Amino acid sequence: MTETTFKLNGETRTVKGPHNQRFLDVLRRDFNLTAAKEGCGEGECGACSVLVDGKLINSCLLPLANVAGKTVLTLEGYRTTERYKMLENAFLKEGASQCGICTPGMIMASEYLLSHNKNPSDFEIRHALAGNLCRCTGYNMIIKAIKRAAKEGAALW
Amino acid sequence: MLKTDISRSIDNVEGKEKISGSAKYISDYAIEGMYHAKTVRATIAHGNIKEIKLPHFPEGYDSVDYSDIPADNVVGMINDDWPVFAEQEVNHIGEPILLIVGPDKTKVAKLAQAVEIVYEEKTPVFDFKNSVKQLAFKKGNVKKAFQEAKQIIKHTYETGYQEQAYIEPQGFIGYPEDAGITLIGSIQCPYYVKNAVMRTMGLDEDNVRVKQAFVGGAFGGKEEFPSLMACQLAVAIQKIQKPIKFIYEREEDMEVTTKRHPSRTVMEAAIDASGRISAIRSHLSLDAGAYLGLSEVVLSRGMLAVTNAYTVNNLDVRGDVYRTHTVPNGAFRGFGAPQMIYAIEMFMHHVAKTLNQDPFAFRMAHLVKQGDLTATGGIFRDPIILRDMITHAVEASDYHAKVKKYNDPNIFKGIGMSWFLHGCGFTGSGEKDKIKAKVTLEKTKDDQVHILVAAVDMGQGAKTTLRKIVAGILELPIDVIVFDNPDTRFVPDSGPTVASRTAMIVGGLLARAAKTLKEDWITGESQTVSKRYEQPEYVAWDQEKMQGDAYPAYSWGVNIVEVEVDKTTYEVDIKDIWSVYDLGKALDENVVLGQADGGQAQGIGYGYLEVMRHDGGRIRQKNMTDYIIPTAADMAPSHNHIMDNPYPLGPYGAKGVGELTLVGGAPAVSLAIEQAISRPLRKIPATPELLMEAIEHD
């Protein structure tokens, strides 16, 4: 049996099992971390987004082997942070979440964007979110939420 | 709750659960020892099953097919033509034949792949040939108007498939419970599912329980289709006696679930001596796919929108539903109206152009006003503020100046406008005769008030708005009003979550219940109040003749879209969007603005971006890479404006919202593209290929 070790939401974890299994399944099945959702299973919708060594990754396309020795942050780990709270409030105030299935991915994409660009323009936000599909909102209220978080949480990123 | 304007936004009551990722969707459920199910499907469009060769099943694995159905092999809907599992004949590629069930998901999938089916193929039909439902209605004297016409103008409009493309695929988990079956699903209509399962299983109502999980988008796609999955799963649970999880993967979902009906609409107008339309003849064709499902009702809503927000005194309107050997089509936000509103909005513009009249002035000259007769001879009783809405949209977008500027064929820019109405609630006497909605408010001893309805919050904010209504009337804080996901063991049948009826009809009933509860309120005691739907007496509908008031009320909207078309690639860039809505009264501004943005994105996407086709009955676009829905980069900023026009019978004056925001997107974007390329368009989606054809072959 092969083993894969990585850091998950701050703790060192080891998984036994095939190297080629989808990391999304490992998260959901082995760790009961279900914030990352499967929308398409082919890296198109972004609902399964997680951060691996700070990079925004679709976990449905990620083989377990590729996280060996890396640091993974899922929404369950991120939601304890001040940055998350700022984003949560902004999403609530702007009505940025409707059915909610894309929202965990949107939050991870927002964190990735803001950690690289503290004050993004509309154009930059639209392109940063282009890998995260939402069928409910038409995106405008999500864009407003990210701008609100950037403004109100300027010191956090 | 403080006595403030109901429209003032509050935080979505489910917001924190959803944003933090803790909301439980159907794929997040797991039951110890659960099995998994996978469907084996027809690979031909039409034929008979000659033989099914099953692989050897390891212990714990089994198949489930029609022979395991205890009662009716029918998915109970309006018509009885849709089987739970194919018996002998298959009528579309992807038609379910059997399920493979077992403990390991991967093994189940492998066994499903190993099933061999031998067919005797028959010739499939894909064209509008085999009409299985016909509807018609008339108004005035069409024959005379055409005889006296100065000119007759006729065009045909076509629309393609549209896939709901909810981000969460369809799914259920179910288990045996007592003597019956319990199903948890991603669904819009708990009682549709329950009634269908009772019929297929021959179980009584105490033995089928349906619960709603968080729903990751639906848009009509989870209206009737889940009943099919639920019936199959119930048969499997009865046979195997284990909890079973049954979730579609994206490709399967896209290939086999119901979509918006492809359509063809013929519009023919008689023009009188004053240059106005005196009569319209119209024929709407819908492709039902292999089974009728809800197609007849979709056809009816489409036909009823024939004159949209215009008054035409003489009408001859006909429609056919055609059966083809393709995946069955069904409910999708707008329900037939998007097809017809696309046709009539384009047609009004094209007729004006043919008559050398200014399209805006021509359309305004036909605008409906309060007191006018509807297409079916009902009356527009309530105040209509569409003229003011159009003025607002025109000013906000600088419409007239842009129309003038973009008439220059060299700049490849365009601006398009649509205006439209949408009937709220079920068509005709549906609410009174079929749905008979019932709602209950249950007050506990600790003075919490539970909303007991079968309405589902699928992202449209039903929990937020319905709780606001009850809290507002009881003058209580919103957090003492409880609204759990519906469970048919506890909630009455308040009807399906469809047809822009939740806020107006269900909300209206809850408002009545809350008023009664307030009058009878006894602190510290448990109390229950129920209300049933009562049709306003003046609303009269003859279903046979399609005459009278098709809807108790209408919501109204205006959409303006500005585009730029790339001169080389013919790609369309959406630059800006303006909208104005009359939905009576917004129950929550953020909820309504969210519906506006989302509905517009779907409507505009339908008009220019979302391509789905079949080839010999096989859907070609099977995933999010092939089937393109708008991304954040595709969509433009929006300027949405709500104008109050309270409806006396709606809660706080509210009417329907959800569908209204979709129905005008396609004509608005198409008219904008048409102006940008200086050529008429009569087909959606207006893809670069279609534009190239129009430009290079005219």
HADDOCK unambig.tbl for C-alpha pairs under 7 A between the chains (distance, minus, plus):
assign (segid A and resid 34 and name CA) (segid B and resid 28 and name CA) 6.14 0.50 0.50
assign (segid A and resid 35 and name CA) (segid B and resid 21 and name CA) 4.22 0.50 0.50
assign (segid A and resid 35 and name CA) (segid B and resid 22 and name CA) 6.33 0.50 0.50
assign (segid A and resid 39 and name CA) (segid B and resid 167 and name CA) 5.15 0.50 0.50
assign (segid A and resid 39 and name CA) (segid B and resid 168 and name CA) 5.31 0.50 0.50
assign (segid A and resid 39 and name CA) (segid B and resid 169 and name CA) 6.73 0.50 0.50
assign (segid A and resid 40 and name CA) (segid B and resid 250 and name CA) 5.10 0.50 0.50
assign (segid A and resid 40 and name CA) (segid B and resid 624 and name CA) 6.77 0.50 0.50
assign (segid A and resid 44 and name CA) (segid B and resid 624 and name CA) 6.09 0.50 0.50
assign (segid A and resid 44 and name CA) (segid B and resid 625 and name CA) 6.38 0.50 0.50
assign (segid A and resid 75 and name CA) (segid B and resid 21 and name CA) 6.89 0.50 0.50
assign (segid A and resid 79 and name CA) (segid B and resid 20 and name CA) 6.44 0.50 0.50
assign (segid A and resid 88 and name CA) (segid B and resid 19 and name CA) 6.37 0.50 0.50
assign (segid A and resid 92 and name CA) (segid B and resid 11 and name CA) 5.43 0.50 0.50
assign (segid A and resid 92 and name CA) (segid B and resid 12 and name CA) 6.61 0.50 0.50
assign (segid A and resid 92 and name CA) (segid B and resid 15 and name CA) 6.16 0.50 0.50
assign (segid A and resid 93 and name CA) (segid B and resid 11 and name CA) 6.13 0.50 0.50
assign (segid A and resid 95 and name CA) (segid B and resid 590 and name CA) 5.64 0.50 0.50
assign (segid A and resid 95 and name CA) (segid B and resid 594 and name CA) 6.90 0.50 0.50
assign (segid A and resid 97 and name CA) (segid B and resid 15 and name CA) 6.70 0.50 0.50
assign (segid A and resid 97 and name CA) (segid B and resid 19 and name CA) 6.96 0.50 0.50
assign (segid A and resid 98 and name CA) (segid B and resid 459 and name CA) 4.07 0.50 0.50
assign (segid A and resid 98 and name CA) (segid B and resid 460 and name CA) 6.29 0.50 0.50
assign (segid A and resid 99 and name CA) (segid B and resid 215 and name CA) 6.46 0.50 0.50
assign (segid A and resid 99 and name CA) (segid B and resid 216 and name CA) 5.07 0.50 0.50
assign (segid A and resid 99 and name CA) (segid B and resid 217 and name CA) 5.47 0.50 0.50
assign (segid A and resid 99 and name CA) (segid B and resid 458 and name CA) 5.40 0.50 0.50
assign (segid A and resid 99 and name CA) (segid B and resid 459 and name CA) 3.48 0.50 0.50
assign (segid A and resid 100 and name CA) (segid B and resid 18 and name CA) 5.04 0.50 0.50
assign (segid A and resid 100 and name CA) (segid B and resid 19 and name CA) 6.71 0.50 0.50
assign (segid A and resid 100 and name CA) (segid B and resid 216 and name CA) 6.36 0.50 0.50
assign (segid A and resid 100 and name CA) (segid B and resid 459 and name CA) 6.96 0.50 0.50
assign (segid A and resid 101 and name CA) (segid B and resid 167 and name CA) 6.68 0.50 0.50
assign (segid A and resid 101 and name CA) (segid B and resid 168 and name CA) 6.59 0.50 0.50
assign (segid A and resid 101 and name CA) (segid B and resid 216 and name CA) 4.92 0.50 0.50
assign (segid A and resid 103 and name CA) (segid B and resid 18 and name CA) 6.86 0.50 0.50
assign (segid A and resid 103 and name CA) (segid B and resid 19 and name CA) 5.66 0.50 0.50
assign (segid A and resid 104 and name CA) (segid B and resid 19 and name CA) 6.02 0.50 0.50
assign (segid A and resid 104 and name CA) (segid B and resid 20 and name CA) 6.71 0.50 0.50
assign (segid A and resid 104 and name CA) (segid B and resid 21 and name CA) 5.54 0.50 0.50
assign (segid A and resid 126 and name CA) (segid B and resid 632 and name CA) 4.85 0.50 0.50
assign (segid A and resid 126 and name CA) (segid B and resid 633 and name CA) 4.84 0.50 0.50
assign (segid A and resid 127 and name CA) (segid B and resid 632 and name CA) 6.89 0.50 0.50
assign (segid A and resid 127 and name CA) (segid B and resid 633 and name CA) 5.49 0.50 0.50
assign (segid A and resid 129 and name CA) (segid B and resid 632 and name CA) 6.08 0.50 0.50
assign (segid A and resid 130 and name CA) (segid B and resid 631 and name CA) 5.38 0.50 0.50
assign (segid A and resid 130 and name CA) (segid B and resid 632 and name CA) 5.28 0.50 0.50
assign (segid A and resid 130 and name CA) (segid B and resid 633 and name CA) 5.69 0.50 0.50
assign (segid A and resid 133 and name CA) (segid B and resid 631 and name CA) 5.94 0.50 0.50
assign (segid A and resid 135 and name CA) (segid B and resid 166 and name CA) 6.12 0.50 0.50
assign (segid A and resid 135 and name CA) (segid B and resid 167 and name CA) 6.75 0.50 0.50
assign (segid A and resid 135 and name CA) (segid B and resid 598 and name CA) 6.87 0.50 0.50
assign (segid A and resid 136 and name CA) (segid B and resid 598 and name CA) 4.87 0.50 0.50
assign (segid A and resid 137 and name CA) (segid B and resid 594 and name CA) 5.63 0.50 0.50
assign (segid A and resid 137 and name CA) (segid B and resid 597 and name CA) 5.76 0.50 0.50
assign (segid A and resid 137 and name CA) (segid B and resid 598 and name CA) 4.20 0.50 0.50
assign (segid A and resid 138 and name CA) (segid B and resid 597 and name CA) 4.95 0.50 0.50
assign (segid A and resid 138 and name CA) (segid B and resid 598 and name CA) 4.27 0.50 0.50
assign (segid A and resid 138 and name CA) (segid B and resid 601 and name CA) 5.16 0.50 0.50
assign (segid A and resid 138 and name CA) (segid B and resid 635 and name CA) 6.92 0.50 0.50
assign (segid A and resid 139 and name CA) (segid B and resid 632 and name CA) 5.66 0.50 0.50
assign (segid A and resid 140 and name CA) (segid B and resid 637 and name CA) 6.28 0.50 0.50
